[in-house]
Amino acid sequence: MSNRTDFTQLAQAVRTNVAQVIVGKADVVDLLLVSILVEGHVLLEDVPGIGKTTLAKALARSLDCSFARIQFTPDLLPSDVTGMSFYNQKTLDFEYRPGPIFSQIVLADEINRATPRTQSSLLEAMQEQQTTVDGITYRLPRPFLVIATQNPIELEGTFPLPEAQMDRFVMQVTLGYPSRLEEEELLLRYQQHDPLDDLVPVVSADTISILQEQVRRVHVSDDVRHYILEVVRATRAHASVSLGASPRGTLALFRASQAFAALRGRDFVVPSDVQTLCPSVLTHRIHISPQVRLRGRTPAQVVKEIIEAVPVPVVE
């Protein structure tokens, strides 16, 4: 790959732009960039007020992409997401009115508040970048990224995402509370006006599409590829795990490692790239047994154990 600087310039430009609005979350911005470079999707699981919606808007404006926010509620219908056909009395024919899913960056806010039927309206879009309404398939714009949010502590009135939908998110990310200095900086930035209003695009959607093609050329050696396989397969053999990561998870970790290496200015993947991404890519894909959960253990702890246990190859 000859355009390593393109990726580093992309990362730096977007980090700097988003940092005008979101304080101290450069690592999260990098994970979002990884997701969009591999044409994946992100699940943000965090408490309200952390800045999930603002982050999604800042990313969309930085990448010069169209943006739509869908507020998921129990009464939301699939047609509210995908669009619907209606009868036009002037033309005496049915016409299709696209829904908000036809945006390049879609924020599915509080996705677990919608019914399973409405949640499933995203499945085809997330996997195949298309949606089918009344037997007709419509292609979605590219690049295409779904950023879904859910509250990890509020369970009343929610519908947990099924495994099939969780598996379609290339990674799950948490923002976390800012430090004291970061929170003070936040107050100063928002004292006069909303800095989101001043954001201008720093990368075009066409450039993103080109980089999505180039990122597939990042070299993955046999040793690193085998390491990825061993890590994922270890999630299926671990004594605490009742359901391990799927082959889709293996592919997600492989491709995310390529994108992460590219953003770091390399045209090859090293084991540390894989280790950095494992918590975000694998944790939401495994299920630990109820007995293990009752003892206070979490999937994140299991993934950490696996990373520490699988031998790391020495790459020249």
Residue pairs with C-beta under 8 A, 6 or more apart in sequence:
1 214
1 217
1 218
1 262
1 267
3 214
4 262
4 265
4 266
4 267
5 265
6 207
6 211
6 214
7 211
7 214
7 215
7 262
7 263
7 265
8 263
8 264
8 265
10 33
10 203
10 207
10 211
10 263
11 30
11 33
11 263
13 62
13 202
13 203
14 29
14 33
14 59
14 62
14 63
14 202
14 203
15 26
15 29
15 30
16 202
17 58
17 61
17 62
17 199
17 200
17 202
18 25
18 29
18 55
18 58
18 59
18 62
19 26
19 29
20 58
20 189
20 195
20 198
20 199
21 54
21 55
21 58
21 189
21 195
21 196
21 199
22 28
22 29
22 51
22 54
22 55
22 58
23 178
23 182
23 183
23 185
23 186
23 189
24 178
24 179
24 182
24 185
25 51
25 55
25 175
28 55
28 173
28 175
29 55
29 59
30 260
30 263
31 42
31 171
31 173
31 280
32 42
32 55
32 59
32 145
32 147
32 173
33 259
33 263
34 40
34 170
34 171
34 256
34 259
34 260
34 263
34 277
35 41
35 42
35 145
35 170
35 171
35 256
36 63
36 143
36 145
36 208
36 212
37 208
37 211
37 212
37 215
37 259
37 262
37 263
38 170
38 212
38 215
38 252
38 255
38 256
38 258
38 259
39 129
39 142
39 143
39 144
39 145
39 212
40 145
40 169
40 170
40 171
40 252
40 255
40 256
41 126
41 145
41 146
41 147
41 148
41 168
41 169
41 170
42 145
42 146
42 147
42 148
42 169
42 170
42 171
42 172
42 173
43 111
43 148
43 149
43 150
43 161
43 166
43 169
43 171
43 172
43 173
43 284
44 52
44 55
44 147
44 148
44 149
44 150
44 172
44 173
44 174
44 175
45 149
45 150
45 151
45 152
45 172
45 173
45 174
46 52
46 149
46 151
46 152
46 174
46 175
46 176
47 151
47 152
47 153
48 151
50 175
50 176
50 177
51 175
52 107
52 109
52 147
52 149
52 175
53 69
53 107
53 109
53 149
54 196
55 147
55 175
56 67
56 69
56 105
56 107
56 147
57 67
57 107
57 196
58 196
58 199
59 105
59 147
60 66
60 67
60 104
60 105
61 67
61 196
61 199
61 200
61 201
62 199
62 201
62 202
62 203
63 104
63 105
63 143
63 201
63 202
63 203
63 204
63 205
63 208
64 201
64 203
64 204
64 205
65 103
65 104
65 105
65 143
65 145
65 205
65 208
66 103
66 104
66 105
66 141
67 103
67 104
67 105
67 106
67 107
68 100
68 101
68 102
68 103
68 105
68 106
68 107
69 100
69 106
69 107
69 109
70 76
70 80
70 81
70 100
70 101
70 106
70 107
70 108
70 109
71 109
71 110
72 108
72 109
72 110
72 111
72 112
72 113
72 114
72 118
72 119
73 110
73 113
73 114
74 113
74 114
74 115
74 157
76 114
76 115
76 118
77 118
78 117
78 118
78 120
78 121
79 99
79 133
80 99
80 100
80 118
81 99
81 100
81 101
81 118
81 121
81 122
82 99
82 101
82 121
82 125
82 131
82 133
83 96
83 97
83 98
83 99
83 101
83 102
83 131
83 133
84 96
84 97
84 99
84 133
85 94
85 95
85 96
85 97
85 133
85 134
86 94
86 95
86 97
87 93
87 94
87 95
88 94
88 95
94 134
96 133
96 134
96 136
96 138
98 138
100 106
101 121
101 122
101 125
101 131
101 140
102 138
102 140
102 141
103 141
104 141
104 142
104 143
104 144
104 145
104 205
105 144
105 145
105 147
106 144
106 145
106 146
106 147
107 147
107 148
107 149
108 122
108 146
108 147
108 148
108 149
109 148
109 149
110 149
110 150
110 151
111 119
111 122
111 148
111 149
111 150
111 161
112 119
112 150
112 151
112 158
112 159
112 160
112 161
113 157
113 158
113 159
114 159
115 159
116 159
116 162
119 159
119 161
119 162
119 165
120 165
121 131
122 146
122 148
122 165
123 164
123 165
123 168
124 130
124 131
124 132
125 131
125 140
125 144
125 146
126 146
126 165
126 168
126 169
127 168
129 139
129 140
129 142
129 144
130 137
130 138
130 139
130 140
131 137
131 138
131 140
132 138
142 205
142 209
143 205
143 208
143 209
143 212
148 169
150 158
150 161
151 158
163 243
163 287
166 172
166 284
166 285
167 246
167 248
167 249
167 285
168 248
169 284
170 252
170 255
170 256
170 281
171 252
171 256
171 277
171 280
171 281
171 284
172 280
172 283
172 284
173 280
177 183
178 186
189 195
211 262
214 262
215 255
215 258
215 259
215 262
216 255
216 258
217 267
218 258
218 259
218 261
218 262
218 266
218 267
218 268
218 269
219 267
219 268
219 269
220 228
220 254
220 257
220 258
220 268
220 269
221 268
221 269
221 315
223 313
223 314
223 315
224 257
224 269
224 270
224 271
224 274
224 313
224 315
225 254
226 313
227 271
227 274
227 310
227 312
227 313
228 250
228 253
228 254
228 257
228 274
229 250
230 310
230 311
231 253
231 274
231 278
231 282
231 306
231 307
231 310
232 244
232 245
232 249
232 250
232 253
232 282
233 244
234 306
234 309
234 310
235 241
235 244
235 245
235 249
235 282
235 285
235 286
235 302
235 303
235 306
236 244
236 245
237 244
238 244
238 302
238 305
238 306
240 288
240 289
240 292
240 297
240 302
241 286
241 287
241 288
241 289
241 302
242 287
242 288
242 289
243 286
243 287
244 285
244 286
245 282
245 285
245 286
246 285
249 281
249 282
249 285
252 281
253 274
253 277
253 278
253 281
253 282
256 277
256 281
257 269
257 273
257 274
257 277
258 269
260 269
260 273
260 276
260 277
261 267
261 268
261 269
261 270
261 273
264 273
270 315
271 312
271 313
271 315
275 307
275 312
278 303
278 306
278 307
279 300
279 303
279 304
282 303
283 299
283 300
283 303
284 299
286 299
286 302
286 303
287 299
288 297
288 298
288 299
288 302
